[in-house]
Amino acid sequence: MRTNSADVCLVQETLICDILSFRALSARWPGPSYWSLAFGRQGGILILISELFDGKVVSWNKDTGGRVVNLVLDLENTRLNLIFMHLRI
């Protein structure tokens, strides 16, 4: 993915379950990244933010099962609550 084609990219089913693999992947992305590691052989989600994103990440939270990441963003005098959930029905 080109870094200038999107401000935010949501990735599900990363299957990354260890922090070292995640750090290696994050090092290849020029902007910040927010994640919840996979639990075993399923799940894992990742939010990639462009380094050119004009907003500010105020806070972030994640679950322990690799299914939910929550970002609070400030963008042009507006506070946004971005919740990325990867759920199986």
Phi and psi in degrees as a GROMACS rama.xvg file:
@    title "Ramachandran Plot"
@    xaxis  label "Phi"
@    yaxis  label "Psi"
@TYPE xy
-73.4986  137.423  ARG-2
-69.1732  -17.0205  THR-3
-99.1484  7.05128  ASN-4
-93.0822  -10.5503  SER-5
-157.495  149.459  ALA-6
-84.2976  -34.1061  ASP-7
-135.298  134.316  VAL-8
-126.745  127.237  CYS-9
-105.799  128.154  LEU-10
-124.696  128.366  VAL-11
-115.322  163.804  GLN-12
54.3238  50.1409  GLU-13
-69.0096  -27.4391  THR-14
61.9513  14.3576  LEU-15
-84.5854  117.304  ILE-16
-117.529  5.42348  CYS-17
-131.537  145.194  ASP-18
-64.0998  -32.4102  ILE-19
-66.1814  -41.2959  LEU-20
-65.0302  -39.7608  SER-21
-64.0875  -44.172  PHE-22
-62.1393  -37.8344  ARG-23
-64.302  -42.299  ALA-24
-66.2453  -45.0015  LEU-25
-62.0716  -33.0048  SER-26
-64.4777  -21.8583  ALA-27
-85.3988  -10.0803  ARG-28
-101.482  129.926  TRP-29
-73.4884  -16.9647  PRO-30
-106.878  -174.639  GLY-31
-72.9282  155.815  PRO-32
-137.644  147.451  SER-33
-133.535  136.533  TYR-34
-147.996  162.509  TRP-35
-134.971  119.616  SER-36
-65.5158  149.818  LEU-37
-65.3401  154.006  ALA-38
-108.199  103.807  PHE-39
72.3051  -130.619  GLY-40
-102.208  25.0447  ARG-41
-144.847  155.457  GLN-42
84.9732  -157.599  GLY-43
92.0276  118.453  GLY-44
-131.754  159.161  ILE-45
-148.252  135.14  LEU-46
-115.984  122.327  ILE-47
-104.583  131.013  LEU-48
-112.108  131.756  ILE-49
-62.7468  144.505  SER-50
-66.7224  -16.6208  GLU-51
-92.9692  1.06746  LEU-52
-59.7726  128.143  PHE-53
-79.3496  -14.2167  ASP-54
-85.4281  -176.946  GLY-55
-129.832  134.246  LYS-56
-82.9431  116.144  VAL-57
-82.5919  -43.1336  VAL-58
-159.156  163.789  SER-59
-149.837  150.51  TRP-60
-139.506  160.008  ASN-61
-145.863  161.345  LYS-62
-92.3263  177.912  ASP-63
-99.1912  0.124585  THR-64
-105.965  6.44889  GLY-65
75.582  26.7548  GLY-66
-122.578  -17.0872  ARG-67
-139.728  132.768  VAL-68
-132.507  133.759  VAL-69
-122.702  123.982  ASN-70
-117.354  137.771  LEU-71
-107.046  122.731  VAL-72
-119.095  144.288  LEU-73
-106.889  124.448  ASP-74
-143.226  114.542  LEU-75
49.2454  57.6624  GLU-76
63.4872  20.9582  ASN-77
-127.719  134.078  THR-78
-97.2824  126.1  ARG-79
-115.171  141.845  LEU-80
-113.349  104.32  ASN-81
-97.6349  117.904  LEU-82
-116.962  117.628  ILE-83
-105.307  115.456  PHE-84
-122.318  128.312  MET-85
-112.04  100.198  HIS-86
-116.941  143.403  LEU-87
-99.6164  136.017  ARG-88
